[in-house]
Amino acid sequence: MKQDTWQVLHQDVPAPLYWGWKNFYDEDSPTLTPDQTIAQVHPTPQLVTYQ
């Protein structure tokens, strides 16, 4: 579901915008590592944070 929202947010967006992705320890299952996030999330976020 999170990836689906990410895709919708990136439709028809003017450049340049720099996007960040937040992984939640207690809400995301599984919680992706930074390397997994970069490999699996497209377009690739410029920043990966955790909460």
PyMOL commands that set and color helices and strands:
alter all, ss='L'
color gray80, all
select helices_A, chain A and resi 2-9+34-40
alter helices_A, ss='H'
color red, helices_A
select strands_A, chain A and resi 20-23+47-50
alter strands_A, ss='S'
color yellow, strands_A
deselect
rebuild
show_as cartoon
